[in-house]
Amino acid sequence: MRICICEDAFDMGKHAAMIAALHIRHAIEKKAECSLILATGTSQFTMLDALVKEPNIDWSKVEVFHLDEYVGIPDTHNASFRKYLRERFAERVPALQAFHYIHADAPNLSQELTRLSRLIASKTIDVACIGIGENGHLAFNDPPAQLTTKEPYLVVQLDEACRKQQVGEGWFKDISEVPLQAISMSIPQILKSECIVCSVPDARKAEAVYMAVTAPIDPMHPCASLRAHTNCYLMLDRPAASLICPSI
């Protein structure tokens, strides 16, 4: 794991986008296409804004896989991750090859999981741009997370800490509005990515960052699984890094 500590969230987002763009260009040069995973949440605001402005990326050769989505939320809902990614990314890049959204409001979730799994099964994911939750989750894999599943996507239960975070970030007015389930890409599928760029700003994520760097790699510490990856960049601002580097 490579740890990069930036001055602030804006600087972190800019540098995370530069790293992601470098690997996207490399994949296109090497095999004439790129498969990309994108996450959502406030941690990705500055990274996505910088990524869409990166020069010399042929987006017509890039397909994107959606990381996670709330069960039962329509794509018109303010908290919908499809809405988030459409507005902050897909509509801002020209001629994107494809964007494989998770339809977690589908009437048959088993069929949706099958559809998503078939789409990603034949792909080598070149770059995954993700974050870490306050409870240490990756995607919506809250503790205890499934670390050995062979399924690319799962229906998962959202714990209280995760649901409170969604309220705290302003996506819902009250915890009673936050769904109890989501469709999430699994941790083993995320770790198959050739490169992972994990952006984690803000002091409220400091304990999760400490977990990622020091905790055992086990179901209760999902983000610690990033240490098992050979090409992972952990992008932090100073507040997020405060517990691993107290002197900064």
Buried (B, 14 or more C-beta within 10 A) or exposed (E): BEBBBBEEBBBBBBBBBBBBBBBBBBBBEEEEBBBBBBBBBBBBBBBBBBBBEBEEBBBEBBBBBBBBBBBBBEBEBEBBBBBBBBEBBBEBBEEBBEBBBBBBBBEEBEEBBEBBBEBBEEBEBBBBBBBBBBBBBBBBBBBEBBBEBEBBBBBBEBBEBBBBBBBEBEBBEEEEBBBEBBBBBBBBBBBBBBBBBBBBBBBEBBBBBBBBBEBEEEBEBBBBBBBEBEEBBBBBBBBBBBBBEEEE
